[in-house]
Amino acid sequence: MFDNCFSQWQKAKLPAGNAILSLAVDYSTSNIYAGSAGNGIYLSADTGATWNTANTGLPANLNVWNILIQNKNIFLATDDGVYSSANNGSSWEQAGLKSILVKSLTFYNSDTLYIYAGTEKGIYLSKNQGISWSLYAFSGSGVSTVLSNGSNFYAGMSGGGLNYSTDYGKNWTPADNVIATNSIVKSLTYSELSFTGLATTGTALLGCEIGTDHGIFVEKSTGNYLLANNGLGSDTIVNSIISASDLYNFGYIPINRVNLIGTGKDMGNVMLLLSFAKSYYWSALSTGIDGSVNSLAMYRNIVFAGGSSLWVLKSDIKYLYTSIPPNWFPAAGGTTTFKINSNNSWFILCNNSWLTFSPNTGTGDATITVTMAPNNTNSERSCSAMINSVWLTSPFYQAAGPATGIDNPLDSNITFYPVPVKDELIISFPNQTDNLSFVIYNLSGVELLDSQLTGNTTKVNMSGFKPGVYILKIFSKNNSITRKIIKQ
């Protein structure tokens, strides 16, 4: 099916002939953004059919090296610091680091305000979406690529090599000698798939993929990198990577777990990876592209490749794209909706009768209604759902409802502060006599901390948690309550 799916690239008609350095897709609006060499930003509102400049507020002759979309804001890494737009690219304003060359931008996750900038003077951090910045790491050293995901950080140095941190950037370790001494890091992304042929134990790969001027490396375990160049030359420059994890991060569930890389070779400018097992083989599928590819982006089954020009391809890849439904319901129950966009069949699986999806099967686009029945028990409940064998979202939660008309006593006896919490969460329960325990989960339902509540006040150290939203669940002998905790 994939033999010809990338064989018919078409050159986009841009208002000017500048090279393309960066690409990004805003999945909430379907807008496609292309950062150019010397002409700012191009914008397409019709999935690549037509393009216009979108440079209001940007200086002339601007190089746009990287584009970051976070919630409803767009950030540009440029030769003149960071620029931002809160109106879908209609206008831009300076967002800090004026006159500093910024090559890369990243963030923890879309729920926080933290942004990290890889610059010619080190990594800078903004905790307020570009209003102010502070030096974060590598003072005076050039950082060309930066990637974060919770506690793990990766920094590609302008002079060569890769550094990584596993403690929120407090301490950094150089990567192994293969990357550190011989390679310039050009691109970074996360991959969370199973690479059984690469890991000696057959475990899942939870690290990153590293594009360099000597091909691509994959992280088998923290700090353990392996060259994965089957199908590539030893001098292949990997300027850009799209992984299945990138698509998941935007609510895009690809039926076929493909990876793409854009290279600096004149032949094989876009390479496709279908197998993550022992072969880990890259195939050249790029007829119609001349010159190197600096950047890649993907919207549903449309792929964009930026280089000396901009190329657009509608591929045969099967896709499944979903918006993320709210996952909290009151005890009385209720309904909500979310959308599916797909060019393939899909089904939703949920094993709890009190949570239903309508329709739960289909082909193509659909609007799904989620209905949760009233909870007539005195315990909060939760369940998960899958779409085509992939988790749809974090678990759905529903508040406890009194079984006999008596309110849950935990609701009135327990208080939590401060809100939001920075270092220490205080749980106070002066009138509670039962033995209590608590669990803290992330929004994916992963248990992070499990302990007992002691005395009338318990202090919980959350200084090591990354900023974001967490779930706190407290249990007594007969009841439980759940609260959202916001960590600064």
N, C-alpha and C positions, 0 to 999 in steps of 0.2 A: 504494500500500500504506500510505502514511503519512497519508492524508487524515484518517483518524479514529482514529489510534493514540493520540492524546493527548486524546480528546474526552470520556472518562468518568472524570474524577477523583472519588475517593471520600474523604470526610472521615474521618480516623482517630479512633478513640475513645480519647482520652487521659484519664488519671485526673483531670486538672485542665485548665482552659481557658487556659493560658498560651500566649503567642505563641512560635513556634519561631525561634531565631536561627541555629542551625547543625545540620548533619547529617553523618553519616559512616557508612560500611559497613566492617565487619571481614570481609573475604572469607575468612579462615581459619575463622571460626566461624559466618558468616552472620548475626551480630548486627547490628542497625541501631540507631544511637544518635542521639537528637535532643536538642540543647541548647536550653533554654527561657529565656524572659525571666522570671526570678524564681522558678523552681521546679526548678532543677538539670537533671538528666538523665532522659530517658525511654528505655527500652530495649525493643526487640522482638526476640524469639528465633524468631519464626515469619514472617519477611519481611513484617512490617507488619500482620498480621492482628489481633494484640493488643499492647498496650503497658502497661508498668509503670514506676513511678518506680524509679530506681536511685541513691539519694542517700546511702547509708551513708558517713559520713565527710565529707560536704559540708556547709558552713554553710547556714543557711536563707536564702531569698530571693536565691539566687545566679543571676546572669546568665552563661550559657555562650556565649561569642561564637564559639568555634572548637573543633573536635575534631580531634586528630591521632592516627592509629593507626600505630605503628611497631613492627614485629615483634609481640611479645606484650604490648606496653604501650600504654595509651591515655592521652592527655594532653588536658587541658581548658584553654583560655584563658578566664579569668574576670575578674570585677571584683576578685577577691581573689587575684591571681597565678595560678600554674599548679597544677593538681591532676592526680594520676596514679592509674591502676589497673593492677595486674598480674594481676588475676583476672577479666577480662572484665566489669568494671563492678560486681562484687559489693560492692566497697568501694573507697574513695578515700582518698588522703592528700595533704597539702600537699607540693608539689614545687618550692617556691621562689617568689621574687618576691612574697612576702606583702604584701598591701595595695596592690599595684600593678595598675592596669588593664591587662590583657593582651588584645589584640584578635585576634592572629593567631599561628599556629605553623607552622613548616616545618622540613624537614631536608634534608641532602644526598641521602641515599638510605637505604633500609631496612637496609643493611648496617653503617652507622656509628651511633655513639651521639650524634652532634651534633644538637642541637635549637636553633632560633632562634626568639625570641619578639619580635613587634612590640608595643611597649608605649607607654604615655603618656610614657615617659622615654627612648625610643630602642629600639634592637635589643639584646637580650641573647642570649648564647650559653651553652649548657650542653654540656660535652663528656662528661658522664657521666649522661645521661638524667634531668636535673632534680635531681641531688644538690647541685650548686653551679652558680652562674651568674656571668658577668662581662659588663660592658658591652662591646658589640661595635661599635656605630656610632650616630651621631646623638644624642649625649648631650644630654639635656634636651629633645629634640624628639619630638613624638608620631608614632608609626608605626602606622597602622591595618591595613596589609596587608603581608605579607612573603612572598617566594617565592625558593627557591634551587634550583639544579640544577647541581652541579659548581661551576665558577668563576663562573657568572653568578648575580647576585642582583638582585632588584627590591624596592623599598620604596615603598609608597603612603603619603604623608605625611598626617597627620590634618588639617593645615591646607590641603591641596590639593597636587596635583602628584605626579610620579613621579620617583624616582631609581633609577639602575641602576649596577651594578658588573660588570666583566668579569675581575676579578683577586681573587676570593674575598673581596670586601668591603673590600679595602685602600683603594681609591679609588672615589669615587662621582661620577656625572655626572647633572645634571638632564636629564629627557627634553625633547623639543622643546616649543616654546611652547604648542602646542595642548593638551597634557596639563598642562604645568607651570602655566599661568596660568588656565585656565578650568575644570578638572575636578577633582572629588574622586574618588580611586580607591577603588572599593568591593570589587573582587574581582580576583584574578590567577590565571592558570593557564598552563601550557605547552601549545603546540601544535606538533606535529612532522609536519605534513602538507604536501602540495604545494598552494600557492595560486597557480596559474599566472596567474590574472586580476589578482592584486594585485602580484606581483613583476614588475618591468620586464623581467627576464631570464628569467622563467619558472622560476626556481630554487625549491627547497623552502624553506618558512618554518620556521625552527628557533627562533623566539623565543617570545614570550608573547602571550596575549590579555589585554586590560586592560578590565575593566568599570568604567565611571565613571558620574557623574550626567549625562553627555551622550552616553550610548551606549557602544559598544564599539570599542576600537582593536585593531589587530593589528600585530605587529612584522614588517616586511618584512626588515629586517636590523638589526644592533645599533644601537639608538638611533634607528631610522627607523620611525615609527609612522604608521599610516594609519587614518582613521575608516572603519568598515565597518558603516554604519547602514542599509543597504537593508532596508526593511520596518519600521524603527524610527522613532519620532519623535525630533526633536532633543533633547527633554528626557527621553528614556527613561533611567531609572536601572537600571543592570545590577548587581544585588546579588550574583549568583552565576553561575558558569560551570561547566559540565561539558564537557570536551573528550575526544576520542578518546584523547589522550595520558594523561589521568587514568585512564581505564579500563585502558590498557596497563600503567600503573604497578602495578596490582594483579593482573596476570596475566589480564586480561579483554580478549579480542580481539573487538571488534565487527565483525560482517560488514559492516554499513552504517556508514560513518564519520559519525555524526551528532554535532552539537554542540548543547547546550541552554544557555539562559540564563534566569535568574529575574529578573524586573524589578519595579520599583516602580509600574508602571501598573495601573490598575483594569481595563483591557482588554489582553489579550495578556500575561498574567502569566508564562507559560512560552512561550518562543520556540524554534523548532526550525530548525536549519540543516542542509540536506542537500547543498548544492552549495558547493564551495570555489573554484570557478572564477570567471569574470567576473561572474556574477550575485551571488554571495555574499549571498543573500537570506534574511532571517529571516521565518518564518511563525508566526503566532499560533495555538497549538493548546492551549487551556487552558479549555475549557468545564467549569464546576463549581468553579472557584477564584474566590473573592471576596477582594479586597484584594491587597496586594503580596506577592511571594515573596522571602524573605530568603536562602534556601538551597536547594540541590538535592543529591540523592544518587541513585545508581543501583545496583541489584543485579540482574544478569542483565537481564531485560526489565521489571523493576519500577522505577518512578521515584517518588521521594519529594520533595515540595515543602513547605517550611516557611515560614509567614508568620503571619498572625493565628491560624491553626490549622495542622494538618498534614494534607496530602492525599496519597493513595496511588493509583498508577495502574499497572495491568498492561498494558503496551503490546504492539504487534505487532512490535517491533524484533527482528530476528534476532541472536542472540548466540552467542559461542563463548568459554567460560571454561575455562582450564586451570590446574592447579597446575604448579609449576616442578620438573622432574625434576633430580636430581643430574647433573652433567655431567663428573665425573671417574671414570675406571675404571682399575683396575690392569692390568698387562700380561697377567695371566691371563684377563682378561675378566670378565663377570658380567652381572647383570640388575638392573633397578630398575623402578619403576612410577610413573606419574602419572595424574591423573584429568582427564577432559574432561566438562564440562557444556555442553550445547548444545541449542537447539531447532531446529537446522538440520543439514544434511548437512555432513560434513567429510572431509578426506583429509590424510594425512601423506606428505610427499615427502622422500626421502633418497637420494642418488645413490651411496652407498658400500655395498658388499655386506657389509662387516664390522659394520655397525650396522643393526639391524632393529627395526621397531615392529610389535606385534601386539595388536589389529588395526590396520591402517593406513588403513582407511576405515570410515565408519559414519554413523549418524544418531542424534542424541540423546546421552545420557550413556554413558560407557564408562570402563573402567580399562585403560590402555595399558601393556604390558610392553615395556621397552627391553632388547635383548640386544646385547652387544658381544662379538665373537669374540676369542680370544686374539691378542695381538700378538706374532708370532714374528720381528719385525724388530728391529734395534737402533736404531730411530728412533721417537720419540714421534709419534703421529698424531692428527689431529683432523678433524672434519667438522661440518657444520651440517645442520639439518633445518627444513622449513617445514610449517606447517599452514594450509591454505587460502591459500597464497601469502604468508603472514606468517611471519617467523622465529619458531620455537618457543621458543628460548632462546639463550643464548650457545653457541658451538661446544662439541661434545662432545670431550673429550680422553681419550686413553689413553696410559699410560706405555709406554716402550720395553721390549721383551723381547729378550733375547739371541738372535741368530739361530743362533749356534754353541755356546751354552752359556757364553760369555764375557761377564761383566758389562760394562756400559757404563763405560769408565774415567773418564768425566766425573763419575760419581756419587761416586767416592771422592776425586777430585783437587780438587774445587771446593767451597768453603764460602761462606756468605752471612751477613752480620750487619750491624747489630743486627736483632733480630726482636722486636717490629715496628720498622720504620724511621721516624724522624722527619724528618730532613733529608737524610742521606747514607747510601746503601747501599754497603757494601764487599763486593766480590767478590774472593776470594783463591783462587789456583790455583798454588801453589808448584811442583808436579810436572808441570805441563802444558807441553808443548813445541809443540803445534799452534797455528796461528793461530786465534783464537777471535773470534766476534762475538756480539752479544746483541740481543734485541728485547724491549721491554716493551709488553704489550697491556693494555687494560681487559677486563672480563669479557664485553663484547660482541664481542671479537675485533678491536677497532680498534687499529692500531699507533700507539703514542704516542712511542716513542723507539727508534732504531736506531743502534748504534755498535759500535766495536771494543773488545776487552779488550786492554790494553797492560801489559807488564811482568808481574810476579807478583801485583800487586794493582791493582784498578781501583776508583775511587770514582765513584759515580753520584749526581748531584744530583737528589733527588726532592722538594725543598722546595716546588716549585710544583705538585706533584700533590695532589689533594684526598684526604682520608682515605678509605680503603677497601681493597679487595683487587685486586691486579693480577697479571698473568701474566708471569713472566720466562722467556724461552727463550734458551738458550746453544747455539751451534753450533760444532762443530769440523769437520774435513774429513770425518770418517766417522760422527760421532755428534751427538746433540743431547739435552738434558735440559730439563725444564720444572719450574718451581717457582712456588708461590704466594707473593707478597710482600704483607705487610700494612703499609699506610701509616697512621701516626697522624695 
